[in-house]
Amino acid sequence: MRFTKFDTDIRTSTKRMFESIKTHPKTQSVVEGSKQVVTYCKENPDQVLLGVVALLIADQADDIEDISDATTASAIVDINEYYGS
């Protein structure tokens, strides 16, 4: 496979981008924070599961409200069509 100058430029800029990410001052703090999160999840799976379940229930509550609103709007449209308004 032959590489063009464009391909070489992309490869070079991609390498530079990844090197700048590796050497960025915030990278180390993000990596350490991520390790702490993983450690917490391993040590407290019940708390993590409780949080996930709470998020799922909150999301379902929003969906139920949306269904209720859609049902009300549908009923109003049906009544208007039935009475010919």
C-alpha positions in Angstrom: 0.0 0.0 0.0 1.4 3.4 -0.9 1.0 6.3 1.4 0.5 9.7 0.0 1.7 13.0 1.6 -1.9 13.4 3.0 -1.8 10.0 4.7 1.6 10.8 6.2 0.4 14.2 7.4 -2.6 12.6 9.1 -0.5 9.9 10.8 2.0 12.6 12.0 -0.8 14.8 13.4 -2.5 11.9 15.0 0.7 10.9 16.7 1.3 14.4 17.9 -2.2 14.6 19.2 -1.9 11.4 21.3 1.5 12.5 22.6 0.0 15.8 23.7 -2.8 14.0 25.5 -0.3 11.7 27.3 1.8 14.7 28.4 -1.1 17.0 29.3 -1.0 18.0 33.0 -4.7 17.0 33.6 -4.2 13.5 32.2 -2.6 12.1 35.3 -5.3 13.5 37.6 -8.0 12.0 35.3 -6.3 8.6 35.3 -6.0 8.7 39.1 -9.6 9.7 39.5 -10.7 6.9 37.2 -8.7 4.4 39.2 -10.4 5.7 42.4 -13.9 5.3 40.8 -13.1 1.7 39.7 -11.8 0.9 43.2 -14.9 2.4 44.8 -17.2 0.4 42.4 -15.3 -2.9 43.3 -15.5 -2.2 47.0 -19.1 -1.0 47.1 -21.1 -2.8 44.4 -24.3 -2.5 46.4 -24.1 1.3 46.4 -23.3 1.4 42.7 -26.3 -0.9 41.9 -28.6 1.2 44.1 -27.5 4.3 42.1 -28.1 2.6 38.8 -31.5 1.4 39.9 -32.4 4.9 41.1 -31.5 6.3 37.7 -33.5 3.7 35.9 -36.6 4.4 38.0 -36.3 8.1 37.5 -36.0 7.6 33.8 -39.1 5.3 33.8 -41.0 7.9 35.8 -40.4 10.5 33.0 -41.5 7.9 30.4 -44.7 7.2 32.3 -45.5 11.0 32.5 -44.8 11.2 28.7 -47.2 8.3 28.1 -49.8 10.0 30.3 -49.5 13.3 28.4 -49.7 11.5 25.1 -52.8 9.5 26.2 -54.6 12.7 27.3 -53.8 14.5 24.0 -55.0 11.4 22.1 -58.2 11.3 24.1 -58.9 15.0 23.3 -58.3 14.5 19.6 -60.6 11.4 19.6 -63.4 13.3 21.3 -63.0 16.2 18.9 -63.1 13.8 15.9 -66.1 12.0 17.3 -68.2 15.1 17.8 -67.0 16.6 14.5 -65.5 19.8 16.0 
